[in-house]
Each structure stands twice: as C-alpha cells, then as structure tokens.
C-alpha cells in the first residue's frame, strides 16, 4: 500500500515567513496636533446615517468631530469644518435635511449664520 508522506508536501523552511512577534500591531492613533474623531459614536447612529443619501454620513462625521471637540451635543457647524472633508455648503444643507428627517439631529438655521445642530440621543431603529 502506498502511504502519503506529509513531509513531501511541506514547504522548505527558508520560504516560510514568520511574523515578527517582537512588534505587535497597534491601532493607528493621531499624531501631535493632528485632528481626530473622538468616540464613542453609537453604532445605531452610524448605521442610520450611512443608509441616507448623498453626503449625510460625511456631514454626520463632521458633526461628531465637533461634538467630541466641544464635549457638547449642540455645536455650530462651520464651513471651515466641512472644508476639511470636502463638503460644499449646498451638500451641507441637503445632508442636514436628511439627518433631521431620519431623527438623528435637530437644527436651527438662520440665514447667513452657521446652523446650530443638536445630536439626538435616541435613534429610531428603522428607516
């Protein structure tokens, strides 16, 4: 009977790469004065925002950036913040309408002023 020899199927040792266990992988972190998104951001909120059309999630990210920066659920959304993410003022207002309709935010818009936005705590679970 012909027996299979597993050693004939193995790779030569010099071709096998092993991981460098002396340096474990770390989660990337911001450096120095680099901007960052502070969490936690509720996954229900993210899930709802990513299912909306247009730039809703992008604007939502800018809102959460400001919430983390100010440690307040109510923030003024400036165009300078949106410029960091490449969002136009026209996309901003369409996205704010989407986020408000979805029950993720409320906001007061006064012509010629930055909108004051409040992130809502309870997120409905269906769209």
C-alpha positions as CSV (number, residue, x, y, z in Angstrom):
1,X,0.0,0.0,0.0
2,X,1.3,3.5,-1.0
3,X,1.4,5.8,2.1
4,X,1.4,9.6,1.7
5,X,4.4,11.3,3.3
6,X,3.3,14.7,4.7
7,X,7.0,15.9,4.7
8,X,7.0,15.7,0.9
9,X,4.1,18.2,0.8
10,X,5.6,20.8,3.2
11,X,7.4,24.0,2.1
12,X,11.1,24.4,2.6
13,X,11.8,26.3,5.9
14,X,13.6,29.2,4.0
15,X,10.4,30.0,2.1
16,X,8.1,30.3,5.1
17,X,7.8,33.8,6.5
18,X,7.0,34.2,10.2
19,X,5.6,37.3,11.8
20,X,7.8,39.5,13.9
21,X,6.4,38.8,17.3
22,X,8.6,41.4,19.0
23,X,6.4,44.2,17.5
24,X,2.7,43.7,17.9
25,X,0.4,45.7,15.6
26,X,-1.1,48.7,17.2
27,X,-4.3,50.7,16.4
28,X,-3.4,53.8,14.4
29,X,-3.6,57.0,16.6
30,X,-3.4,60.7,15.7
31,X,0.0,62.3,16.0
32,X,0.8,65.6,17.8
33,X,-1.7,68.3,16.7
34,X,-3.4,66.1,14.1
35,X,-7.2,66.2,14.1
36,X,-9.1,63.1,15.1
37,X,-12.7,61.8,15.6
38,X,-13.5,61.2,19.3
39,X,-15.8,58.4,20.2
40,X,-17.7,56.5,21.1
41,X,-20.2,57.2,18.4
42,X,-23.3,55.0,18.7
43,X,-23.4,52.3,16.0
44,X,-27.1,52.8,15.6
45,X,-26.4,56.4,14.7
46,X,-23.7,55.5,12.2
47,X,-25.9,52.8,10.7
48,X,-28.7,55.2,10.1
49,X,-26.5,57.9,8.7
50,X,-24.7,55.6,6.3
51,X,-28.0,54.5,4.8
52,X,-29.1,58.0,3.9
53,X,-28.4,59.5,0.5
54,X,-25.8,62.0,-0.6
55,X,-23.3,63.4,1.9
56,X,-25.3,62.7,5.1
57,X,-22.7,60.4,6.6
58,X,-19.9,62.8,5.7
59,X,-21.7,65.7,7.4
60,X,-22.6,63.5,10.3
61,X,-18.9,62.8,10.7
62,X,-18.1,66.5,10.8
63,X,-20.9,66.9,13.4
64,X,-19.5,64.2,15.6
65,X,-16.0,65.7,15.2
66,X,-17.3,68.9,16.7
67,X,-19.3,67.1,19.4
68,X,-16.0,65.4,20.5
69,X,-14.1,68.7,20.3
70,X,-16.6,70.7,22.4
71,X,-17.9,67.9,24.6
72,X,-21.4,69.1,23.9
73,X,-24.3,67.6,21.9
74,X,-25.0,71.1,20.4
75,X,-22.5,72.5,18.0
76,X,-22.2,75.2,15.3
77,X,-21.4,73.6,12.0
78,X,-18.9,75.8,10.2
79,X,-18.0,75.7,6.6
80,X,-14.3,75.5,7.7
81,X,-15.0,72.2,9.3
82,X,-16.8,70.9,6.3
83,X,-13.9,72.1,4.0
84,X,-11.7,69.6,5.9
85,X,-13.9,66.8,4.4
86,X,-14.5,68.4,1.0
87,X,-18.2,69.1,1.6
88,X,-19.8,72.1,-0.2
89,X,-22.3,74.3,1.5
90,X,-25.0,73.1,-0.8
91,X,-24.4,69.4,0.1
92,X,-24.3,70.5,3.8
93,X,-28.0,71.7,3.7
94,X,-29.2,68.7,1.8
95,X,-27.4,66.4,4.2
96,X,-28.7,68.3,7.3
97,X,-32.3,67.8,5.9
98,X,-31.6,64.1,5.5
99,X,-30.2,63.7,9.0
100,X,-33.1,65.7,10.5
101,X,-35.7,63.6,8.7
102,X,-34.0,60.4,9.9
103,X,-34.3,61.7,13.5
104,X,-30.5,61.9,14.1
105,X,-30.2,65.6,14.6
106,X,-32.2,68.8,15.1
107,X,-31.0,72.1,14.0
108,X,-31.8,75.8,13.8
109,X,-30.8,77.6,10.6
110,X,-30.7,81.3,10.4
111,X,-29.9,82.9,7.1
112,X,-26.3,84.0,6.9
113,X,-25.3,82.1,10.1
114,X,-23.8,78.7,10.8
115,X,-26.5,76.3,11.8
116,X,-26.7,75.2,15.4
117,X,-27.1,71.4,15.4
118,X,-28.0,69.1,18.3
119,X,-27.2,65.4,18.0
120,X,-30.3,63.5,19.3
121,X,-29.7,60.7,21.8
122,X,-32.4,58.3,20.9
123,X,-32.0,56.9,17.4
124,X,-35.0,55.1,15.8
125,X,-34.1,51.7,14.6
126,X,-35.9,51.6,11.3
127,X,-35.6,53.8,8.2
